[in-house]
């Protein structure tokens, strides 16, 4: 391992590490634009200049392009290095519009930071600036080409890393332009990463444009709920409205990137039609009144049909805390059916996958990226886990062949990320034995019987599910002896359903006399329910999800619940005849409209206490005990066969 000295600090790093990364490892930040850990070095911006005072190389060098070597003595504060970095910044700023006051990147802009840090306060250049015409790149990405500093990050990500072909670099010399041949929406399902990867304000989040500055946002570490991969995110909200989602790096899961579904799906949280107040028979009630009514009707249901006629239903999108409390509540109520899944095949498959592919048998996305053979079995990753498709591309870029097996593994998914794949009919045709690190990826269309076959293969398995906490629900379903709701209803014994964030089709609800629903989405169960208790969305509460590989990850509360200011009805304003939809209400309130939402687990705990449960009991005991002090900023805890 090379040993060198950087700013009088001795550093030892693995062979092949750049001087820039070596400096970063000891807390020394060297300014840079074009370098990105996921993209590597190209030496395009010339900003990371350092001075080599001694060793095998001397003089001014670009630290991102220079491998660390024994005997190097590096100075990042030498006057010559500082002067060069200052001149590079001044050169980059000659054509920059200086529009920080109206730029959405203001406050989180590297160009802004480095310009100020370099000591620039006055523009010396008085010539005419180069200007460009912006393009319409679709509903998600705002294009402001005049702010570009030609670092090439956007093209390198879009074409090389993500395999997109409809965006690139055009022109030459000082006329270089980053965009499309013709205006139109970007086709890559990962185009939103241009927002994060651009070090200036060329690409910004269009839905959140002009809505807030970085320091205005409510933010917290979170986990994406829109598939089972468990990508790490930072939701950003203001005025009780989720405005955008930022990728949060987790090297074991999503790396530094995020798919467009996870980044831009904000409408369900902001939907004015969300359940926001407790309802009893369609009329608004207080929380205590609604809980009293629910307690009374559960008792009446038990008296009329027996407690075994009640089905308590959780789901794969309910947090782990909620699903654990659901089982406790079912026991206190004497409920005849405890359900974590609606469909019988899905329940069987989840329980089988949890038992077969836990711990070392399950492949993380980081392991997929490093694998030397990838098999996509009966799965369309565009729908079931887009970031997994991006991980497959990284393996393919490193030389791993990609095989598509089964009728539900379409070739079009690999074409989306420019992968050359081999189509096969059965898994036995894949020569897994000749590879050292093969991975098989299967999806929710895989039957439980197929999982038994995959378990015998000499490969790690990435078995995707239908929801962010399906793995946790699968563990609990197996341990608690839960059944699928469809099977319970078909037996004809279910007369009441208590649905907690569960997506139940109308056909299963039609013949059930009593339905109560706890949810933050306007589902069929909510529409059929006699009693509705609104829950807080994942960004409005804290909890735990267990992703497809058994990795438990904590998410924190990122925003206060309540109706967004833009969605407030007229009655919340001082002048009902002239509502101001973009202005906070002028009527003072202790709690914002619709702001009394509670997490599902809290409602379950309150209800359990009414039936004799211990509200203060520790949730994470037994196999879940390692999760008690789980840090939301960590990579998570990967559960083993015994939950360790």
N, C-alpha and C positions, 0 to 999 in steps of 0.2 A: 504493500500500500504506500503510495507516494506521501512524503512528508515535506511540507512547505511552510513558509511563514507569510502571513497576510496581516499587514498593519501591526507588526510586532507580536502577533498571536500565532503560536505553533498549531498547525492543522495536519491531521492525517486522515486521508479519504481513500475510498476504493479506487482502483485503477480505472481510468476512463472518465472520472468526474471532472467537469470543467472548473476552471478557477472561479467562475461566477457562483456555481453551486457550492464549491468549497467555502467561499466567503459566507454564503448564506447559512451554512451549517454552524458557523460560530457567531451568527448574529450580525454579520456585516452585509448591509444591503448595497449592492451596486446597481445604479439606475440602468434600466433596459426596457426596450419596447418589443423588439421582434422575438426575443427568446420566450418560450413557454415550456414548462416541464413536459407537457404531453406532446409537444410538437418538435422539440429539439432546437438546435441552433442553426441559423443561416447567416448571421453577421450582416443583416440588412440595414439596421438602424444606426450602427456605429456609436451607440451611446454608452456602451459598457466598457469604455476604455479604462485601462489601469496601467501603471508603470511597473515594469519588471526591473528591479534594482540589481539582482544577482541571480545566478543560476544558468541553466542551459539556454534560456531565452532572455533577451534584454530589450529595454525600450518600451514604447507605447504598444500595447496589444489589446485585442478585443477579448475580454474575459470569457465570453460565452463560447468562443471558438477555440480556446486554448486549453488543452487537457492539463490537469495538475501533474507536475513532475517533481522528483526529488531535488531538493536544493533551491527551489524557487524562492525568491524574496519579493513579495508583491506589495505595492503601495496603492491604495485606492484614493489617498488624499494628496499624492504628489502634485505640485503646481501644474506640471505639464498635463497630467491626466485630467485635473479639474478644468484646465483651460480648454482642452479638446472637448470635453463633455459640454462645457458652456457654449462653445462655438457650434456644436451639433444642434443643441437646443435652439440657438438663435437662428440657424439655418432652417430648421423645421418650422419655426414660427413666422418666417417671412411671408408665407402665403396663408397662414392660418387666420380665420376671420375674427379671432378675439371675441367670440360671442358667448363667453362663459355665462353671462347673466340669463340667457335664454336657452342654454344647452342643458339637456336632461342629464348629461354626464357630470355636470358641475358638482363638486363635492366628492366625487369618486373617480376623478380623471387623472391618469398617470401623467399626461402632458402638463396638466395644470400643476400637479405636485412638483414635477421635475423643473418646470420653468421657474417656479418660486424658489425652489431649493438651489437652483443655479444662480440666483441673484439677479435675474432679469426683471427690470421694472420699467424700462423705456425701450420702445421700438426704434431702432436706428434706420431700418429699411423704409424708404419713402416712395418706392416704385409701385407700379400697378400690380395688384395681386392676381394670381391665376384663379380662375373660377370654373366651376362645373355645374351642370344641370343634374339635379337629383332624379332618381327613379322611384316609381311606385313598386315596392317589393312585396306587396300583399298586406293583409290586415294586421300583421304582428310586428314587422320590422320597419322602423323609420330610417330613411337613408338621407344623410347629410354629407355629401362627398367632399365639400370644401374643407372639412375638418381633418381630412386624411393626411397621415404622415408617412405613408408607403412602407409600413412595417411588414406587410404580407401575411400577418397572422390570419386574417379572415379567409384568404384563399387557401392557405395551407391547411386550415382546419376543414373548410368546406369540401375541398377536392381530395386532399390526401387522407385526412383522418376520417371524414364522414362519407367519402365516396360520392359526393354530389357532382353533377356535371353541368348545371344550368347557371352557375355563378363563377366568375373568374376575373382575371386582370386583363385589361384592354389598354391600348395605346402604348406610348413609348416616351422615354425621357421625362420631361416635366408635365407631359400630358397623360401620365398613367392614371387609369380609372378602374375602380373595382365595382363590378356590377354584372348585369345580364346583357345579352345581345339585344333583348327587347324587354320592355317593362312587363312585369307580371309577378305573381306570387312565387316565392322560392319553393322549390319542390321537395327539398330534403326535409325529413321529419325531425331534423336536428338543427334547423336554421336558426332557432332562437339563441343558440350558443354564440352567434356573432355578437350579440349584445354584451355578453360577459367577456368575450375574448378580445374585443376591440379595446385598445388602451385609451382611445379618445372617444368623441361623440359621433362617429360616423354612423354607427348602428345603435339605435336605442329602442327601447320597448314602446311600440306605438300605442297599445291600449292604456299605458300609464303616462303617456306624454303630457307634460305640463301639469301634472297632478301633484307632485311633491318633490322636494329635495331629499337627498339621502338621509339627512339628519331629521327629517320630518317623519320618517317611517317608523311604525311599530314593527319590530322584527324579533325573531327567535329561531334557534335551530329546530328544524322539523324534518319530517319524513313524508315523501310523496305517497298519497293514498290511491293513486289511479291505476296501479297494477300491483303485482306481488314482489317486485324487485327491491323495494325499500330504498330508493334513491334518496340521498340527503339533500335537503333544500333549506332555503331561508325565505319564508313568505314575508312580503313587505306590504303593510296596510296603512291606511290613513282614514280617519273619520269613519271607522267601522266598515271600511270597504277594502277587500283584498285587491290590491292594484297590480301586483306582479309577484313572480316567484323567481328567486335567484338560485343557481346551482351552488351547493355546498360540497366541498371536496371530501370524499371518503375513498381512500385508495383501494379498500377492499370491496367496495360496491360500485358506485357510479363514476369514480374518479372525479375530475373537475367539471363534468358536463351533465346535461339534462336533456331529455327529449321535449319536443314541442308540446305534447299532451300534458306533461307534468308542469311545464313552464307557464302555459297560457290558459289552463282550465281554471278560471276564476268565477265563472258565471254561477255555478251551484251555490257557492258561499254567499254571493251578493244577491241572489235571487229574492225579490220582494215576496214571492209566493212561498218561501220557506215557512215551516211552522215556527212561530216565534212567541206564542202565548198559549198557556194550557187551555184546552177545550174539553167541555163536557157536553155531549150531545149537540155539538156545533156551536155552543155558546162559550164565550170567554169567561174563565174563572181564575181565581188566585191559585197559587201553587198548593197551599194547604187545602183549599176546597177540592182541587182536582185529585190530590192524593187521598183525601178522605173518601171521595166518590169511588176511586179505584179500589181502595181497601174494602169499602162496603160491597161493591159489585163482585169482587173476587170471593168474598164470603158468601154472597148470594149464589154465585155459580157453584161453589162447593156444596152448599145446602141442597141445590136443585139437582145437580148432576153428579156430585162427588168431586173431590179435589183432583182425582185422576183424569178428569175431563179437560183439564187445562194443559195447553202446550206453551212452554216458555221458549221463545225462539231468539237466538242471537244471530251472528253473521260473521263473515270473513272481513267485513269492514269495521266491525266493532273492536275497540281497543282490547288489549289483553286484560286490563283491569276490569272492563265491563263484562267480558266473557267469563272471567273467574267468579265475579259476583253473581252472574246469572245462574251459575250452578248452585251457589249457596242459597239464592232466593228460591230456586226450584225446590230445594230440599225443605226450606221453611214452609213453603206453600203446600208441600206434598203433591206437587204437580206430577201428572202422569207421564208427561213427555217433556224431555229436555232436548232441544234441537239447536245445532249450530249450522246446519245446512238445510236448504229447502229440497234440493234434488237428491235422490237416493244415490245415483251414480257419482255425483260430485262428492258426497259424504264418504262413500266407500273408497273412492280414489284418494281423497285427502288423508284418510286414516292409514291407508296402505303406504302412501308416499312418505308420511311422517315416520312410520316404522322402518321403512326400507332405506331412505336416503337422508340420514341424520349424521351430523358430525363430519367425519372424514370422507364419507361417501358422497356428500353433497358438494357441488362445485360453486364457488363464489364467482362473481363477475371478473374479479382480478385473476382467478385461475383460468377462466375462459379466455381472457386476453392473452394468457401465457401458454395456452394449450398448443399441442402440435397436431391435433386432429379434432374437428368439430362435426358432430352429427346432429342435425335438426330433425327430430322425430315427431311427426304428426302435429306440427305446430307452425303457426304463422306469427312470427315474432313482431311484425308490424302492429298487430293487434294485442298480443298477449304480453309483450315486454319490449318496446322499441330499443331501450338502452342495452338489452342483451344482444340485439342485432348489431349494435355499434361495437360491442365487445367482440362479437364473432368476426367483424371486419378487421379488428386489430390482430387477431390470431391469423387470419388469412393474409394480411400484409406481411406477417412474419414468416410466412411459408406454410402454414397449416392448410391442408385440404379441407373443404367443406362439403359434407354429404347431406342431401335432402332425402328423407325416407318417409314414405306414406303419402296418401292422397291429400292429407290436410297440411302438407308442407310445400306450399307453392313456390315455384322458381322465382316468381315476381318479387318475393321478399328479399332475396339476395341481390336481385338487380337494382333494388332501391338503394343499396349501398355499394354497388359496383363490384360484387363478389362473383367470381366464376365458380359455380357449384356443380356437383355431380349428383344426378338424380338416381336413386336406387329404389327397389320395390320393398325389400325386407331388410331388417337390421342385420341379419346374418351375413349379408353381402358386404358389409363394411369390414375392411381388414384391420380391426382394432388392435390385434396382437402385435403389429409391426410398429406401433407408436408407443412412446413413453408416457405422454400426458394427454390421452384422449378424453374428450368430454362429450356426453350425450345430453342434448337439451330436448325436453319434452314439454308439451303444453296441456291445457285443460281438456283437449279433445282425446287425450290418451286414456284408454280404458285401464281399469285396475289390473286386469289380467296381463296387459302389456307391461305394466310396471314390474311384475314378477319376472318377466323375460329380461327387461333392462337391468334388473338387480343382479342378474347372473353375468352380465357383461363386464369385461375388465376395463372399466372406465368410470370416471366420476360422473355424477348425474346432476343436472340442473332441472328440477321439476317445477315448472311454473304453475301458479294457482290463479284463482279468480279475484282475489282481494288482497289487501295489504297485510291482513293478519290471519290468512287462511291456515298457515302453518300452526299458529297458536290455537286456532279453533280446532284443527285436526287433532292436536295433542289432547285437548280437553274432551273432544268428542269420544276419543278412544278410552280415556281414563274414566269418564263419567257415564259411559254406556249410553250416550246420546243416540237418537235416531233421526232420520231425515223427516222433515215436516210432511212432505208429500206422502210418505208411507203411513205416518200417523193419521193424517186426514183420511186417507183411503180406507183405513180400518174402521172409520165411522164413530170413533169414541171421542173425538175432539169437539168440544162444545165452546171452548174459549181459547183465544190466542193472545198472548202477551208478546208483541213483536218489538224487539229492541234493535233499531237500526238494521232491520231485516228487509230484504227485497222479496216480497211474496207476491206471486202472480194472482190476479183477480179470481181465477178459477178455484184456487184453494181457499179463498176468503168467503166466497159466495154463500156457502152452506153453513158457516159458523155463526152461531147466535151472538157471541160477544167477542169483540176485538178491541184491544187497547194497544196503542203504538207510542214508542219513544223514538223520535227521529229528528234529524235536521234537514231531511230531504222530503219533498212532497210525494211520497211513494203511494202505491196502491193501498198498503196497510194503513197509512195515515188517512187516506180518503174514506176507507171503510170503518175506521175506528170510532167507537162511541166515546172513548177517552183518549185524548192526544196530549202527551207531555213533550214539549220541544226540547231537543238536546243541542248542545254546543258542537259545532263542527270541530275537526281536528285542529284547526288553526286557532280556535277559541278556547282550547283546553290543553291539558297535558296528559300524556299517556304513553303506551308502549305498543309497538307493532312488532311482530315476528315475521320476517320476510321468507321467501321461498326456500332459502337454504338453512333456516333455523337461526338466523341472526336477529337477536332481540335488540331493538333500537328505541331509545326514548325520544319523544318530541315534546317541546315546550309550548306554552301558550304564546302565540305571536300577536294576537289582536283582541281587543275588547269586543264582546258580542253586542249585537244590536242592529237595527235597521240602518243601512248606509244613509248618509245625509242626502244623497242624490235620489234615494228611493222613499223618502219620508212622505207620507200622505199630508194633505193640507191641514188636517186637524192638529198637527204638531207645531204649526207656525202661528205667530201672533195674529196674522191676517189671513184667515182661511180662504177668503176670496182672491187673495193674491199670494199664493205660496211662493217661497223662494227655494227652489229645489237644490241650489248649489250653496246655500248658506245654512249654518247651524240654526236650529230653532231658537226663537227669542223667548220661549217660555222656559223658565228655570225648572229643572228636574234633577232629582238625586240619581236616578237611573235612566240611561238613554232608552228611547222607545225600542221595545223588543230586546232589551239588554239583560233580562232576568234568566237567560238560558243557563242550563246546568249541564255538565258532562253526564253522559249516560251512566257512568259508574257511580256518580254521586246520587242520581235519582234511584238507582238500584239499591244503594246503601241505605238511603232514607226509607225506601219501601221495606227493605229487609228488617230495619229497626222496628218498624210498626208491627212486624210479625214475630218479634222476639229475637231478632238477630243482634249481634254485637257490632255496632258501627265502627268501633275503634279497632276491630280485629285486623291483624296484619294480612295484607293480600298475598304478598310474595313469601310463601312458606314452601317447604319441601323442595321439589325440583325447581321452583321459581326463586328460591332464596338468593341466588347470585345477582338477581335483577334489582335488589333493594337500593343499591347505590349506583345504578347505571347512569353514566354521564352522557347527556345528549350530544356533547362535543366529541365523544369517543367513536371508535369504529363499531361499537356494539359488542355484544357478547354472543358468541356462537354456541348454541345449545348442543350438547351431546345427547347420546341415547338416554342418559339419566338426567338431562337438563343441566349438565355441568358445562 
